[in-house]
Amino acid sequence: MTKETYKLFDLAANQLETAIMLFCSGDDKFSVITLAGAADVIFCQLVTRIGQDNFTKIISKEENDPRSIPEVGKDINDTLHINALKHLDPGEDEYVSLDADECALGAILKAIANYNMLEGKNENLINGFRAWAQINLDLKKYNIN
């Protein structure tokens, strides 16, 4: 086997693309949550590195949340069950209750928000998901723009 070097942005974009394909085809929502969540961690850090506020920091500012950014981020990820699908800490329950469709969609939208700050909103990946969403989602409920 040959060792190669990969750009983390490209790997995260691939994870997000796979998550979107799985979601839009109605397949494994749990993998969607995990893949989109993993991609988002990288996108968040890259957004921060270019000196912009990532999704979590923007939400924290808009809501005037007194908690630290890591606390707000953990709360968002817990709400979407991103952390629950990646970790099982000692003493934690072996079961998780969630709306897999809602959490998968939320994880994708969170990752897209950070991706957009890096690549722009007209990327083919985002346009394809936006087209699917306009046909399949309640646009009054979900802000996909």
Backbone as ProteinMPNN parsed JSONL, in Angstrom:
{"seq_chain_A": "MTKETYKLFDLAANQLETAIMLFCSGDDKFSVITLAGAADVIFCQLVTRIGQDNFTKIISKEENDPRSIPEVGKDINDTLHINALKHLDPGEDEYVSLDADECALGAILKAIANYNMLEGKNENLINGFRAWAQINLDLKKYNIN", "coords_chain_A": {"N_chain_A": [[0.84, -1.183, 0.0], [0.382, 2.274, -0.655], [1.276, 5.178, 0.945], [-0.527, 8.168, 1.083], [-1.124, 11.717, 0.866], [-3.732, 13.7, 2.056], [-6.012, 16.395, 1.705], [-7.707, 17.819, 4.363], [-10.053, 19.349, 4.079], [-11.071, 18.401, 1.632], [-11.583, 15.732, 2.276], [-13.555, 16.064, 4.238], [-15.529, 17.327, 2.709], [-16.138, 15.218, 1.022], [-17.205, 13.428, 2.9], [-19.497, 14.885, 3.635], [-20.822, 14.989, 1.172], [-21.36, 12.248, 0.786], [-23.026, 11.825, 2.995], [-25.199, 13.444, 2.252], [-26.031, 12.145, -0.098], [-26.812, 9.644, 0.966], [-28.889, 10.51, 2.65], [-30.74, 11.743, 0.874], [-31.459, 9.584, -0.66], [-32.846, 8.121, 1.091], [-31.609, 6.319, 2.696], [-29.535, 4.902, 5.306], [-29.882, 6.76, 8.014], [-28.508, 7.081, 10.377], [-25.824, 6.815, 9.735], [-25.693, 9.058, 8.138], [-25.961, 11.129, 10.026], [-23.595, 10.746, 11.53], [-21.562, 10.994, 9.549], [-22.05, 13.6, 8.49], [-21.733, 15.048, 10.844], [-19.019, 14.544, 11.449], [-17.769, 15.71, 9.227], [-18.539, 18.335, 9.664], [-17.104, 19.056, 11.979], [-14.526, 19.402, 10.995], [-14.982, 21.415, 9.046], [-15.856, 23.502, 10.752], [-13.498, 24.108, 12.181], [-11.828, 24.905, 10.076], [-13.194, 27.175, 9.158], [-12.904, 28.824, 11.389], [-10.116, 29.085, 11.339], [-9.731, 30.748, 9.135], [-10.489, 33.094, 10.126], [-13.186, 33.674, 10.453], [-16.506, 33.603, 11.903], [-17.798, 30.54, 12.95], [-20.679, 28.349, 12.443], [-21.647, 27.641, 15.021], [-20.628, 29.679, 16.676], [-21.88, 31.888, 15.548], [-24.6, 31.31, 16.086], [-24.477, 31.353, 18.871], [-23.841, 34.05, 19.351], [-26.093, 35.331, 18.162], [-28.14, 34.457, 19.832], [-27.331, 35.505, 22.141], [-25.979, 33.938, 24.031], [-24.661, 33.05, 27.124], [-22.884, 31.007, 27.607], [-19.799, 29.172, 26.982], [-18.292, 28.853, 23.697], [-17.527, 26.139, 23.059], [-19.302, 24.799, 24.828], [-21.813, 25.536, 23.815], [-21.604, 24.425, 21.267], [-21.413, 21.691, 21.92], [-23.933, 21.331, 23.022], [-25.576, 21.781, 20.774], [-24.7, 19.66, 19.133], [-25.421, 17.543, 20.792], [-28.195, 17.84, 20.765], [-28.721, 17.145, 18.144], [-27.909, 14.585, 18.274], [-25.401, 13.831, 17.441], [-23.059, 13.377, 18.913], [-23.888, 11.225, 20.518], [-24.053, 9.13, 18.733], [-21.476, 8.626, 18.14], [-19.997, 8.096, 20.392], [-19.662, 6.153, 23.385], [-19.683, 6.54, 26.513], [-18.337, 5.51, 29.723], [-20.823, 4.298, 31.907], [-22.936, 5.435, 30.524], [-26.162, 5.117, 28.982], [-27.085, 2.402, 26.873], [-28.839, 2.845, 24.873], [-30.456, 5.039, 22.56], [-32.725, 7.648, 22.018], [-34.267, 9.145, 19.351], [-35.311, 11.307, 16.651], [-34.572, 10.167, 13.764], [-34.684, 11.128, 11.099], [-35.042, 13.937, 11.394], [-32.742, 14.611, 12.899], [-30.71, 13.801, 11.165], [-31.156, 15.506, 8.968], [-30.742, 17.97, 10.279], [-28.029, 17.725, 11.006], [-26.822, 17.677, 8.495], [-27.592, 20.224, 7.524], [-26.278, 21.891, 9.364], [-23.587, 21.269, 8.816], [-23.503, 22.128, 6.149], [-23.869, 24.876, 6.478], [-21.396, 25.707, 7.562], [-19.69, 24.755, 5.548], [-20.52, 26.376, 3.416], [-19.389, 28.803, 4.168], [-16.826, 28.417, 3.486], [-16.664, 27.523, 0.806], [-18.66, 28.755, -0.688], [-22.05, 29.352, -1.798], [-22.902, 28.299, -4.215], [-21.88, 25.897, -4.984], [-21.829, 22.723, -6.598], [-22.485, 20.496, -5.019], [-24.03, 21.612, -2.947], [-26.065, 22.859, -4.399], [-27.378, 20.664, -5.53], [-28.451, 19.397, -3.254], [-30.069, 21.473, -2.359], [-31.943, 21.614, -4.448], [-33.166, 19.093, -4.168], [-34.265, 19.477, -1.626], [-36.116, 21.535, -2.042], [-38.093, 20.214, -3.374], [-38.828, 18.18, -1.627], [-39.024, 19.033, 1.066], [-40.645, 20.987, 3.632], [-40.524, 24.195, 3.008], [-41.161, 26.368, 4.536], [-40.718, 25.535, 7.075], [-38.042, 24.704, 7.105], [-35.082, 26.434, 6.682], [-33.31, 26.486, 4.026], [-31.613, 28.105, 2.714]], "CA_chain_A": [[0.0, 0.0, 0.0], [1.119, 3.511, -0.756], [0.782, 6.253, 1.802], [-0.791, 9.401, 0.351], [-1.505, 12.87, 1.679], [-5.049, 14.191, 1.692], [-6.428, 17.662, 2.293], [-8.856, 17.558, 5.234], [-11.259, 19.945, 3.507], [-11.585, 17.503, 0.608], [-12.141, 14.559, 2.953], [-14.808, 16.483, 4.877], [-16.506, 17.546, 1.635], [-16.545, 13.887, 0.59], [-18.102, 12.905, 3.934], [-20.765, 15.592, 3.523], [-21.46, 14.529, -0.058], [-21.883, 10.907, 1.05], [-24.164, 11.999, 3.904], [-26.315, 13.982, 1.471], [-26.527, 11.078, -0.981], [-27.538, 8.682, 1.794], [-30.11, 11.145, 3.132], [-31.688, 11.958, -0.223], [-31.918, 8.284, -1.154], [-33.636, 7.505, 2.149], [-30.833, 5.261, 3.335], [-29.046, 4.915, 6.678], [-29.864, 8.097, 8.631], [-27.51, 7.108, 11.451], [-24.551, 7.131, 9.075], [-25.808, 10.452, 7.71], [-25.659, 11.97, 11.199], [-22.187, 10.605, 11.874], [-20.736, 11.555, 8.48], [-22.217, 15.058, 8.454], [-21.136, 15.559, 12.073], [-17.562, 14.495, 11.317], [-17.4, 16.744, 8.253], [-18.758, 19.64, 10.274], [-16.008, 19.355, 12.908], [-13.423, 19.918, 10.177], [-15.396, 22.695, 8.483], [-15.853, 24.503, 11.838], [-12.114, 24.497, 12.463], [-11.317, 25.639, 8.918], [-13.827, 28.502, 9.177], [-12.226, 29.561, 12.457], [-8.743, 29.374, 10.898], [-9.707, 31.874, 8.192], [-10.878, 34.293, 10.862], [-14.63, 33.915, 10.436], [-17.298, 32.918, 12.93], [-18.466, 29.342, 12.452], [-22.108, 28.263, 12.723], [-21.887, 27.623, 16.464], [-20.347, 31.011, 17.22], [-22.943, 32.775, 15.059], [-25.803, 31.005, 16.876], [-24.218, 31.824, 20.228], [-23.96, 35.518, 19.342], [-27.478, 35.711, 17.865], [-28.984, 34.16, 20.98], [-26.697, 36.132, 23.303], [-25.781, 32.822, 24.95], [-23.514, 33.34, 27.987], [-21.993, 29.851, 27.71], [-18.648, 29.163, 26.075], [-18.575, 28.299, 22.373], [-17.548, 24.668, 23.13], [-20.521, 24.342, 25.495], [-22.919, 25.707, 22.864], [-21.4, 23.414, 20.232], [-21.764, 20.38, 22.473], [-25.389, 21.306, 23.157], [-26.138, 21.598, 19.426], [-24.402, 18.294, 18.71], [-26.248, 16.647, 21.606], [-29.564, 17.96, 20.259], [-28.762, 16.394, 16.889], [-27.432, 13.246, 18.635], [-24.135, 13.552, 16.758], [-22.137, 12.791, 19.891], [-24.417, 9.938, 20.999], [-23.815, 8.09, 17.733], [-20.032, 8.432, 17.988], [-19.35, 7.791, 21.672], [-20.367, 5.486, 24.478], [-18.837, 6.749, 27.682], [-18.682, 4.647, 30.866], [-22.017, 4.685, 32.663], [-24.012, 5.925, 29.663], [-27.148, 4.143, 28.525], [-26.766, 1.794, 25.588], [-29.931, 3.155, 23.962], [-30.629, 6.454, 22.245], [-34.03, 7.962, 21.439], [-34.133, 10.309, 18.479], [-35.99, 11.332, 15.362], [-33.421, 10.007, 12.878], [-34.818, 12.009, 9.937], [-34.791, 15.327, 11.809], [-31.346, 14.752, 13.306], [-29.885, 13.694, 9.955], [-31.311, 16.762, 8.239], [-30.077, 19.015, 11.056], [-26.578, 17.551, 10.905], [-26.443, 18.123, 7.147], [-27.736, 21.686, 7.427], [-25.207, 22.494, 10.164], [-22.344, 21.132, 8.052], [-23.604, 22.989, 4.968], [-23.664, 26.271, 6.903], [-19.95, 25.933, 7.66], [-19.145, 24.521, 4.207], [-20.804, 27.576, 2.624], [-18.456, 29.862, 4.538], [-15.54, 28.075, 2.882], [-16.741, 27.271, -0.632], [-19.692, 29.518, -1.367], [-23.345, 28.678, -1.845], [-23.268, 27.794, -5.531], [-21.186, 24.64, -5.232], [-22.739, 21.679, -7.102], [-22.929, 19.694, -3.879], [-25.087, 22.335, -2.233], [-27.186, 23.07, -5.314], [-28.116, 19.405, -5.646], [-29.233, 19.211, -2.033], [-31.092, 22.521, -2.342], [-32.995, 21.2, -5.39], [-33.898, 18.011, -3.529], [-35.006, 20.031, -0.492], [-37.261, 22.306, -2.53], [-39.131, 19.26, -3.785], [-39.175, 17.218, -0.58], [-39.135, 19.585, 2.417], [-41.49, 22.154, 3.884], [-39.586, 25.323, 3.001], [-41.517, 27.293, 5.613], [-40.153, 24.978, 8.299], [-36.596, 24.581, 6.996], [-34.4, 27.484, 5.927], [-32.186, 25.844, 3.359], [-30.764, 29.11, 2.086]], "C_chain_A": [[0.88, 1.24, 0.0], [0.465, 4.57, 0.117], [0.637, 7.514, 0.958], [-1.182, 10.495, 1.324], [-2.822, 13.413, 1.145], [-5.312, 15.518, 2.389], [-7.703, 17.406, 3.106], [-10.142, 18.177, 4.704], [-11.89, 18.989, 2.496], [-12.208, 16.247, 1.228], [-13.479, 14.898, 3.607], [-15.893, 16.719, 3.828], [-17.017, 16.207, 1.11], [-17.503, 13.258, 1.609], [-19.478, 13.561, 3.836], [-21.523, 15.138, 2.275], [-22.075, 13.137, 0.138], [-23.1, 10.977, 1.974], [-25.393, 12.486, 3.144], [-26.896, 12.915, 0.555], [-27.331, 10.038, -0.196], [-28.885, 9.254, 2.232], [-31.158, 11.232, 2.022], [-32.216, 10.647, -0.799], [-32.729, 7.533, -0.104], [-32.909, 6.404, 2.891], [-30.416, 5.647, 4.753], [-28.873, 6.318, 7.297], [-28.825, 8.202, 9.743], [-26.122, 7.396, 10.887], [-24.547, 8.567, 8.575], [-25.403, 11.379, 8.863], [-24.178, 11.932, 11.517], [-21.285, 11.244, 10.825], [-20.835, 13.08, 8.431], [-21.595, 15.699, 9.689], [-19.622, 15.594, 12.003], [-17.071, 15.558, 10.336], [-17.493, 18.126, 8.884], [-17.648, 20.024, 11.25], [-14.842, 19.971, 12.139], [-13.788, 21.28, 9.6], [-15.366, 23.803, 9.538], [-14.443, 25.015, 12.094], [-11.525, 25.302, 11.303], [-11.912, 27.044, 8.839], [-13.145, 29.376, 10.223], [-10.822, 29.97, 12.019], [-8.655, 30.511, 9.895], [-10.253, 33.156, 8.822], [-12.354, 34.632, 10.825], [-15.293, 33.191, 11.602], [-17.963, 31.699, 12.305], [-19.925, 29.345, 12.908], [-22.399, 28.373, 14.221], [-21.682, 29.011, 17.069], [-21.416, 32.011, 16.78], [-24.219, 32.57, 15.869], [-25.645, 31.547, 18.293], [-24.374, 33.341, 20.325], [-25.404, 35.957, 19.135], [-28.398, 35.51, 19.059], [-28.441, 34.77, 22.265], [-26.492, 35.104, 24.419], [-24.538, 33.074, 25.804], [-22.511, 32.182, 28.1], [-20.821, 29.982, 26.735], [-19.055, 28.545, 24.739], [-18.533, 26.765, 22.405], [-18.799, 24.114, 23.813], [-21.723, 24.435, 24.555], [-22.817, 24.651, 21.77], [-21.781, 22.03, 20.699], [-23.281, 20.253, 22.594], [-26.059, 21.088, 21.796], [-25.924, 20.159, 18.968], [-25.196, 17.265, 19.516], [-27.7, 16.669, 21.129], [-29.74, 17.141, 18.981], [-28.294, 14.947, 17.063], [-26.162, 12.842, 17.889], [-23.186, 12.853, 17.714], [-22.594, 11.405, 20.335], [-24.142, 8.8, 20.021], [-22.332, 7.817, 17.517], [-19.354, 7.937, 19.254], [-20.264, 6.973, 22.569], [-19.43, 5.558, 25.68], [-19.259, 5.816, 28.808], [-19.908, 5.187, 31.61], [-23.159, 5.191, 31.804], [-24.918, 4.776, 29.233], [-26.747, 3.629, 27.146], [-27.848, 2.047, 24.538], [-29.986, 4.658, 23.737], [-31.998, 6.624, 21.596], [-33.895, 9.233, 20.619], [-35.042, 10.18, 17.275], [-34.869, 11.322, 14.328], [-33.493, 10.939, 11.662], [-34.481, 13.455, 10.292], [-33.324, 15.547, 12.175], [-30.412, 14.684, 12.1], [-29.955, 14.986, 9.145], [-30.592, 17.894, 8.967], [-28.57, 18.928, 10.962], [-26.076, 18.002, 9.539], [-26.501, 19.637, 7.056], [-26.65, 22.415, 8.212], [-23.888, 22.426, 9.407], [-22.359, 22.029, 6.818], [-23.364, 24.448, 5.335], [-22.174, 26.593, 6.974], [-19.255, 25.735, 6.317], [-19.327, 25.765, 3.339], [-19.839, 28.716, 2.932], [-17.088, 29.64, 3.895], [-15.594, 28.029, 1.358], [-17.754, 28.137, -1.371], [-20.939, 28.686, -1.605], [-23.681, 28.06, -3.198], [-22.538, 26.521, -5.918], [-22.206, 23.582, -5.662], [-23.308, 20.821, -5.988], [-24.123, 20.346, -3.187], [-26.297, 22.542, -3.137], [-28.021, 21.81, -5.481], [-28.998, 19.156, -4.435], [-30.368, 20.236, -1.965], [-32.254, 22.15, -3.276], [-33.834, 20.078, -4.792], [-34.803, 18.56, -2.427], [-36.239, 20.801, -0.951], [-38.412, 21.409, -2.946], [-39.674, 18.485, -2.586], [-39.386, 17.783, 0.82], [-40.122, 20.738, 2.463], [-40.572, 23.364, 4.032], [-39.935, 26.394, 4.035], [-40.903, 26.837, 6.938], [-38.621, 24.985, 8.269], [-36.021, 25.7, 6.136], [-33.173, 26.865, 5.266], [-31.27, 26.853, 2.664], [-29.782, 29.639, 3.093]], "O_chain_A": [[1.97, 1.255, 0.573], [-0.737, 4.819, 0.032], [1.545, 7.888, 0.215], [-1.532, 10.222, 2.473], [-3.003, 13.565, -0.063], [-4.885, 15.733, 3.523], [-8.666, 16.839, 2.59], [-11.215, 17.594, 4.861], [-13.105, 18.79, 2.503], [-13.237, 15.761, 0.757], [-14.425, 14.113, 3.538], [-17.049, 16.351, 4.037], [-18.199, 16.076, 0.79], [-18.492, 12.631, 1.23], [-20.502, 12.885, 3.939], [-22.734, 14.928, 2.327], [-23.197, 12.89, -0.305], [-24.087, 10.273, 1.762], [-26.5, 11.996, 3.368], [-28.115, 12.791, 0.441], [-28.396, 9.605, -0.637], [-29.902, 8.562, 2.188], [-32.311, 10.845, 2.209], [-33.308, 10.615, -1.365], [-33.239, 6.444, -0.367], [-33.525, 5.64, 3.633], [-30.915, 6.623, 5.311], [-27.842, 6.965, 7.115], [-28.319, 9.289, 10.02], [-25.34, 8.132, 11.49], [-23.506, 9.225, 8.588], [-24.602, 12.296, 8.684], [-23.567, 12.975, 11.75], [-20.345, 11.959, 11.17], [-19.818, 13.768, 8.34], [-20.997, 16.771, 9.597], [-19.001, 16.56, 12.445], [-16.069, 16.227, 10.591], [-16.633, 18.98, 8.666], [-17.287, 21.198, 11.339], [-14.243, 20.949, 12.588], [-12.982, 22.209, 9.66], [-14.908, 24.911, 9.263], [-14.225, 26.222, 12.21], [-10.802, 26.274, 11.526], [-11.214, 27.996, 8.491], [-12.844, 30.541, 9.962], [-10.388, 31.087, 12.301], [-7.623, 31.174, 9.802], [-10.452, 34.164, 8.144], [-12.738, 35.76, 11.134], [-14.713, 32.288, 12.205], [-18.61, 31.801, 11.264], [-20.352, 30.223, 13.657], [-23.292, 29.112, 14.633], [-22.487, 29.457, 17.887], [-21.81, 32.882, 17.555], [-24.85, 33.538, 16.293], [-26.576, 32.132, 18.847], [-24.97, 33.85, 21.275], [-25.894, 36.843, 19.836], [-29.323, 36.292, 19.278], [-29.008, 34.582, 23.342], [-26.788, 35.361, 25.585], [-23.459, 33.292, 25.254], [-21.415, 32.361, 28.631], [-20.848, 30.783, 25.801], [-20.038, 27.808, 24.659], [-19.419, 26.132, 21.832], [-19.303, 23.064, 23.414], [-22.551, 23.525, 24.505], [-23.82, 24.05, 21.386], [-22.406, 21.272, 19.957], [-23.847, 19.198, 22.305], [-27.0, 20.303, 21.683], [-26.849, 19.514, 18.474], [-25.596, 16.231, 18.981], [-28.359, 15.63, 21.095], [-30.782, 16.522, 18.768], [-28.285, 14.177, 16.103], [-25.882, 11.654, 17.725], [-22.575, 11.844, 17.359], [-21.769, 10.508, 20.51], [-24.013, 7.645, 20.426], [-21.967, 6.887, 16.797], [-18.244, 7.409, 19.192], [-21.488, 7.095, 22.511], [-18.516, 4.748, 25.833], [-20.408, 5.375, 28.85], [-20.003, 6.38, 31.897], [-24.266, 5.365, 32.314], [-24.492, 3.625, 29.137], [-26.141, 4.352, 26.356], [-27.773, 1.514, 23.431], [-29.614, 5.446, 24.606], [-32.385, 5.839, 20.731], [-33.463, 10.268, 21.125], [-35.485, 9.086, 16.924], [-34.279, 12.365, 14.047], [-32.471, 11.48, 11.241], [-33.726, 14.117, 9.58], [-32.735, 16.56, 11.798], [-29.434, 15.428, 12.026], [-28.931, 15.496, 8.69], [-29.903, 18.694, 8.334], [-27.896, 19.952, 10.849], [-25.027, 18.637, 9.437], [-25.564, 20.268, 6.566], [-26.156, 23.45, 7.766], [-23.15, 23.41, 9.358], [-21.339, 22.628, 6.477], [-22.721, 25.178, 4.581], [-21.743, 27.642, 6.496], [-18.328, 26.474, 5.986], [-18.415, 26.165, 2.616], [-19.51, 29.506, 2.047], [-16.292, 30.572, 3.777], [-14.65, 28.46, 0.695], [-17.689, 28.23, -2.596], [-20.883, 27.456, -1.612], [-24.68, 27.349, -3.302], [-22.581, 26.114, -7.079], [-23.323, 23.552, -5.145], [-24.484, 20.461, -6.014], [-25.111, 19.678, -2.883], [-27.435, 22.412, -2.686], [-29.247, 21.886, -5.566], [-30.154, 18.754, -4.571], [-31.486, 19.91, -1.565], [-33.417, 22.351, -2.927], [-35.061, 20.096, -4.889], [-35.961, 18.16, -2.308], [-37.291, 20.726, -0.316], [-39.574, 21.808, -2.876], [-40.863, 18.17, -2.543], [-39.886, 17.069, 1.689], [-40.394, 21.381, 1.449], [-39.921, 23.534, 5.063], [-39.097, 27.232, 4.37], [-40.608, 27.654, 7.811], [-37.979, 25.242, 9.288], [-36.434, 25.885, 4.992], [-32.12, 26.739, 5.892], [-30.253, 26.469, 2.086], [-28.967, 30.502, 2.766]]}, "name": "protein", "num_of_chains": 1, "seq": "MTKETYKLFDLAANQLETAIMLFCSGDDKFSVITLAGAADVIFCQLVTRIGQDNFTKIISKEENDPRSIPEVGKDINDTLHINALKHLDPGEDEYVSLDADECALGAILKAIANYNMLEGKNENLINGFRAWAQINLDLKKYNIN"}
